[in-house]
Amino acid sequence: MESLKDFAILPTIPTELSYLGLKQIFYCGNLELLNSRKITIVGTRNPNPYAQNFTQTLARKLTNKGAVIVSGGALGIDIIAHKYALPNTIMVSPASLDIIYPRTNAKIIQQIYRDALILSPFDSPYSPRAFSFLERNKLVVSLGEYVIIPQADLESGSMRSANYALKLGKQIFVPPHQIGQSQGTQSLAQEGKAQVIWDIDEFVELLGFQEECKQDSANQTIAVKDEVLEFCKGNPLFEEAFLKFGAVLFEYELEGKICRHNGRIEVQ
């Protein structure tokens, strides 16, 4: 396997991890990221296009407002979140830091190593085992102020992470999915264990990452509505439009400005 040559021991254990009783944590990269507000994003290794787009947009908008995204470097949701959050991202590895894991994500992991931050509780040499993934997930969940799960199956590592987050009293957020998809996150929402992100911009605002104030809110509303209609003239998939504009689409449907046909939006 390819390796990371330069790593060291954290001078102090982060407050968020102090309860775990870890004696040392190894790191590569920018320690200043630990001082920022951190949001955890984890999920399936096989995300559908909707979850991929949701993760990309959310990671980008959160980091544009100063958040740092924490994840585990795995295939799927994890690496997408890291990629679109760079350089404001923290990866926790299930291996020691002389090993890049998983190797299929080597290119992005090396970018994280150079421009962001990688952590591991494992001393060299240590190859991943079943136990180490559980330990990795504990750190990923613990570091984040909130936990966001874009997509997860009922019996999955992401759902175990969700259960761990609930034990810690962490607030979990999930996007809406079509019936039959992402049954893990759907169950969390249905049981009241997670809140649904209906609109990404509103969610970012909820977390305290405010958009710049508009001097003319009335004119701004008109501009946004024109943008919605212009986008919908391209006959996009409803999921694609919902990801971009959120709940405003329902307002447009009620007003008769747009309608849905075969999963796509048509302008009336």
N, C-alpha and C positions, 0 to 999 in steps of 0.2 A: 504494500500500500504506500501511497504518497504520504509524506509527513510534514508536520510543522516543526521547524527546528528551534524556534525561539519562544519559550514560554516560561512563566515564573509563577510564584505563589502569591495570591492576593495578600496584601499587607494586613487587611482586616476582613473578617467575614461580614458581608452585607447584612444590615439589620433584618431584612426580610427573610434571611436564611438562618438567623441565629438560633432559632428554636430547633433546628435539625441536628444540632450538636456536631457539626462538621469541624474537624480539626484544621483542615486546609482545603483551599480551592485553587486550582491552577487556571491561569488565564493567558490569552494572547490578545493584544490590541489595546483599544482605547478605554481606560478605566473611567473616564469622565461620564461615559454613558450610564454608569450605575447611579449617578446623581440626578438623572432626569426622571420624569414620570414614565413609568413602564407599563405597557399593555401586552398581555399574553395572547397570542393567536396560535391555536393548534387545531388539527383536524385530520381527515382521512388522507390516506396516501393515493387515493384514486378519485379526486374531486371531479364533479361534472362541470361543464363550461360555466354555468351560473355561479357555482361556488368559487371557481377560479377567478372570474371577473370581480366578484364581490371582494375576495381577499386582496386582489391587486388594488382595487379602488380604495378600500378601507385602509390598507397599510400605507399607501401613498398619502392619503389625506391626513391621517393621524400624524405621520412623521413630518409632513409639511407644516403642521402646527406645533411641532416640538416634542411629540411623543417618541418613545423608543419602543420598538416591537421586540418581544421576547418569544423565541420558539426553539424547537429541538433539532432543526436541520434535516428532518426526515423528508422523504419524497412527498410530493403532493402539496397540501396546504402549507406545511411548515416552510419549505424552501421558497414557495411563492411569496409568502409573507416576508421572509428575509430579503429576497431579491428586490421587491418593490419598496422596502423600507431602507435599504442601504443609503448612506452609511449609518443610519440611526437604528441599529438592530443588535441584539445580543442573542447568540446561539449557545445552548447548553448541549455539550456532546456526551453521548453514552460511552465514549472511548476516552483513553488518555490523549493528551493533546499532541503526542508525537504521531498520531494516526488520524488521517482524514476519513471520517465516516458519516454517511455512506459515500463510497468512492464515486458513485454516479453523480453526486452533487459537488464534486471536487472543485469545479471552476468557481461556483458561487461561494463555497466555503472558504476558498483561498482569498476571495474578495473581502469576505467578512474578517478574515484574519488580518488583512492589510489595512482595511478601512473602518472596521467596526470592533466587535468584541466577541471572543469565544471563551466559554468557561467549561471546566470539567472538575468533578470531585475525585477523579481517578488519577493515581500516580502512574507514571510510565514504568514498564509497558503494560497496557491494559486493553485487550480487545473486548468488544461489546458482548455481554451475556444477557439473558432474560432479566436478571436482577438489575443490571445497570440501566436498562431502559426505564424501569420503574423509578429508580433513583434520579435519572435525568428528568423525568416528568415531574417529580416533586419540586425540583429546583425551578423548572420552567413555570409551573403554576404559582409557586411561592413568590417569584420575583415580580409578577404582574399585579398591578393595582386591580385590574379586572381581567376576566378570561373570556375570550371570544372564540366560538367554535363554528366556523362556516359550514361544515358538513361532517357528519359522523354516523356510522352504523350503530345499531343497538349494542352489539357485543364487540367493542373495539377499545383500543388503548385510549382513544380520545374520550370515551365515556368514563373510563376509569379515572382519567385526569379530571373530568367534570365532577365525579363523586369526591375526589380529593379536594377540589376547589370548594365544594359545598361544605365539607368538614372544616375547612379553614375560614368559612364565612365569606368567601369571595363571591362577588356578583358575576353571573354568567350571562352572556349575550349571544344570541343566534339570529341568523337571517331567516325569513320565511322561505319555505320550499313547497313545491307541488306535492299533492297527496301521493304517498308511497315513496317519496325520496327523502334521504337523510333522516331515517326514522329515529336515530338517536337524538338529534337536536329537536326533532318534532316532539318527541316524548318529553324532553326537558321543558319545552315551552308549554305543552299541554298540562303538565303536572305543576306548573308554576315555579319550576326550579331555574328557569332562565327567562330573561326578557327578550322580546323580539325587536330587532333593528329594522324598522320599517323604512327609515330614511337615513342614509349615511351621513349627510350633512347635519341633520338634526341630532344624530347620535354624537358626532364630534363636538357639537355645541353643548350637549348634555354633559359631556365629560370635562367641560371647561375650556375646550379649544375653540374659542370664539372666532367667527369670521369677522372681517373688518366691518365696522358699522357703515351702512349706506346712508348718504345724506338725503336721498329722496326715495323713501321706501315704496311709495306708490309707483313711481317710474320703474323701480327695480322689479316690482311684481310683474309689471307689464312686460318687461324685458325677458324675465324668466319664462313667462307663459308663451311668448313668441318663440323662444328657443325650444320649448317643448313641442310646439306644433311643427316647427321646421324639422326637428328630428323625426317626428312621427310620420312626416310626409315620405320618408324613406321606407315605410312599411316594415319597421323593425320587429323582432320578436318581443313579446310583452316583457319577458324576463330581462332582456337587454335594456329596454326603456325604463323598467322599474328600478334597475340598478343605478341608472343615471339620474333619474328624477324623483324616485320614491313615491310617496303617497299622493303627490299632486296629480298623478295619472288617474286616480279614482275620482278626483274632483272633475277632471276633464270628461271622464265617462258620464258622470252624473249630469254635467252641463251639455252633453250631447256633442262635444267637440271631437271626440274620438270614439272608436268602438274596437272590439276585438273580434277577429275572424281567423279561425284555424291557428290560434296561438300568436297571431301577428296583429299589430295595431294599424288601423286605417283611420285617416282623417275624414271627418264628415263634411 
